[in-house]
Structure formats: structure tokens, C-alpha cells
């Protein structure tokens, strides 16, 4: 029984393909490791969603600063373009002097006093 052998050309093609795949995988892996937004950033964004939901439920429209795992979440509420019935709620994730993210929402609130 005779087995078909690979030719040198086929071996070079297979080796090149494997090298390209390893290179692409290494680039993706290094980009994930070097990401400037750590897991704490994504957890803080999830905390903002929770805080905004609680704000809408409680209707307690106050400027506050929350401490979340060593980061500050700053909540700022002000009338949107002078309209006292429409409020702009801004959340800023801050770590020391670095601001990671600012997220703004609009909410309807009657009889808001600044």
C-alpha cells in the first residue's frame, strides 16, 4: 500500500497559513490585554444604569457623588435648555483626575426647583 506524500509546496502553504493565523491571534490577544478600559469601567457603566433607574423611581433630583469600587460616579442634574420640566441627568465616571465616561439622559420632571 502506497501513501500519498505532501509536496514541498503544500508544506510551505500549510506552514504559511498557520503562521498567519498565529499572528492574527496574537494581535487580537494583545489588543484585549492592552485595552484602556478595564473591567471596572464596564461595571461602573452598569452601575450608572442602576442609578438612573433608581432616580426615575424615587424622583429625587439631587446632584450627588457616588463611590463605586474606588471610582467616583458624579450625578449632575440641571434643566435642559432652560426648560424646568425637562431635566438633563449627567453621569461621569471619574478615577482620580481621569474621566472615563460621561453619559447624559433626559427625564421629564414636573415642578423641578434647582
Buried (B, 14 or more C-beta within 10 A) or exposed (E): EEEEEEEEEEEEEEEEEEEEEEEEEEEEEEEEEEEEEEEBBEEBBEBBEEBBEEBBEEEEBEEEEBEBEEBBBBBBBBBBEEEEEBBBBBBBBBBEEEEBBEBEBEBEBEEBEE
